[in-house]
């Protein structure tokens, strides 16, 4: 695999040097390097596979739903009401405050993971919720 860089940032990746040179005819680049590592184009950047996984996790963790979206999804999926959640959190004052007063809930917030686990939802279930405003049927 061959990579072309401009100002230390990878701008193009190809399997052979010939393919890379052909594609670079109208592009500005500083260097061409051969590498054994596999790069993947993700959100306009070339990243290694493990970097793509981390970027995707970061993206999902920043997804947000309104308080109403979360409560409606819980009710629709399992019949869980806001009072049920309050009862579950009765000994966790900080979580109760967040539940009551937060305008938005972020997927990456530790409270989401903890409540989700207590309610029997997997990490994939929660990812799906935050991407679709509902749980898988």
C-alpha positions as CSV (number, residue, x, y, z in Angstrom):
1,X,0.0,0.0,0.0
2,X,1.2,3.5,-0.8
3,X,0.3,6.8,0.8
4,X,0.6,10.4,-0.4
5,X,1.0,13.1,2.2
6,X,0.7,16.9,2.1
7,X,2.0,18.8,5.1
8,X,2.2,15.5,7.1
9,X,-1.5,14.6,6.5
10,X,-2.4,11.6,4.4
11,X,-4.3,12.8,1.3
12,X,-4.6,9.6,-0.7
13,X,-4.0,5.8,-0.4
14,X,-3.6,3.3,-3.2
15,X,-2.5,-0.3,-3.5
16,X,0.3,0.4,-6.0
17,X,2.7,3.3,-6.5
18,X,1.5,3.5,-10.2
19,X,-2.1,3.9,-9.1
20,X,-1.1,6.5,-6.6
21,X,0.9,8.5,-9.1
22,X,-1.9,8.4,-11.7
23,X,-4.4,9.7,-9.1
24,X,-2.0,12.4,-7.9
25,X,-1.7,14.1,-11.3
26,X,-3.9,17.0,-10.3
27,X,-3.1,17.0,-6.6
28,X,-0.5,18.7,-4.5
29,X,1.6,16.4,-2.3
30,X,4.9,16.4,-0.5
31,X,5.8,12.8,-0.1
32,X,4.9,9.3,-1.1
33,X,5.6,6.4,1.3
34,X,5.1,2.7,1.2
35,X,3.4,1.2,4.3
36,X,2.3,-2.2,5.4
37,X,-0.6,-0.7,7.4
38,X,-4.2,-0.6,6.0
39,X,-5.8,2.8,5.9
40,X,-9.5,3.4,5.7
41,X,-11.2,6.6,4.6
42,X,-13.4,7.8,7.4
43,X,-15.1,11.2,7.5
44,X,-12.7,12.6,5.0
45,X,-9.6,11.4,6.8
46,X,-7.4,8.3,6.3
47,X,-7.2,6.3,9.5
48,X,-6.0,3.0,10.7
49,X,-8.7,0.4,11.6
50,X,-8.2,0.9,15.3
51,X,-8.5,4.6,14.9
52,X,-11.7,4.2,12.9
53,X,-13.2,2.2,15.7
54,X,-12.2,4.9,18.3
55,X,-13.6,7.7,16.1
56,X,-16.8,5.8,15.7
57,X,-17.1,5.3,19.4
58,X,-16.4,9.0,20.0
59,X,-19.1,9.9,17.4
60,X,-21.7,7.6,19.1
61,X,-20.8,9.0,22.5
62,X,-21.6,12.5,21.4
63,X,-25.1,11.6,20.1
64,X,-27.7,13.3,22.2
65,X,-31.4,12.8,22.7
66,X,-33.8,15.0,24.6
67,X,-35.1,13.9,27.9
68,X,-38.5,13.4,26.3
69,X,-37.0,11.2,23.5
70,X,-35.4,8.9,26.1
71,X,-38.4,8.6,28.3
72,X,-40.8,7.9,25.4
73,X,-38.4,5.2,24.0
74,X,-38.2,3.5,27.4
75,X,-41.9,3.5,27.8
76,X,-42.5,2.2,24.2
77,X,-39.9,-0.5,24.5
78,X,-40.5,-1.8,28.0
79,X,-43.4,0.1,29.5
80,X,-40.9,1.9,31.9
81,X,-42.3,5.1,33.2
82,X,-40.4,8.1,34.6
83,X,-41.5,7.1,38.1
84,X,-40.0,3.6,37.5
85,X,-36.7,5.2,36.7
86,X,-36.9,7.5,39.7
87,X,-37.5,4.5,41.9
88,X,-34.5,2.7,40.4
89,X,-32.3,5.8,41.2
90,X,-33.7,6.5,44.6
91,X,-30.3,6.1,46.3
92,X,-28.4,8.1,43.6
93,X,-29.2,11.8,44.2
94,X,-26.9,13.0,41.4
95,X,-28.5,10.7,38.8
96,X,-32.0,11.8,40.0
97,X,-31.0,15.4,39.5
98,X,-29.7,14.7,36.0
99,X,-32.8,12.7,35.1
100,X,-35.1,15.5,36.3
101,X,-33.2,18.5,35.1
102,X,-31.0,17.6,32.1
103,X,-32.4,18.9,28.8
104,X,-30.4,16.4,26.8
105,X,-28.8,13.0,27.4
106,X,-25.5,12.1,25.7
107,X,-24.8,8.5,24.8
108,X,-21.3,8.6,26.3
109,X,-22.5,9.8,29.7
110,X,-21.7,7.2,32.4
111,X,-25.3,7.5,33.8
112,X,-26.7,6.3,30.5
113,X,-24.6,3.2,30.6
114,X,-25.4,2.5,34.2
115,X,-29.1,3.0,33.9
116,X,-29.1,1.0,30.6
117,X,-27.4,-1.9,32.2
118,X,-29.8,-1.9,35.2
119,X,-32.7,-1.9,32.8
120,X,-31.2,-4.8,30.8
121,X,-30.1,-2.9,27.7
122,X,-26.8,-3.8,25.9
123,X,-24.3,-1.2,24.6
124,X,-25.6,-2.0,21.1
125,X,-29.2,-1.3,22.3
126,X,-28.2,2.1,23.6
127,X,-26.3,2.9,20.5
128,X,-29.3,2.1,18.4
129,X,-31.6,4.2,20.6
130,X,-29.4,7.3,20.3
131,X,-29.1,6.9,16.5
132,X,-32.8,6.1,15.9
133,X,-34.7,7.6,18.9
134,X,-36.2,4.2,19.6
135,X,-35.1,0.7,20.6
136,X,-34.9,-2.2,18.1
137,X,-38.1,-4.0,17.9
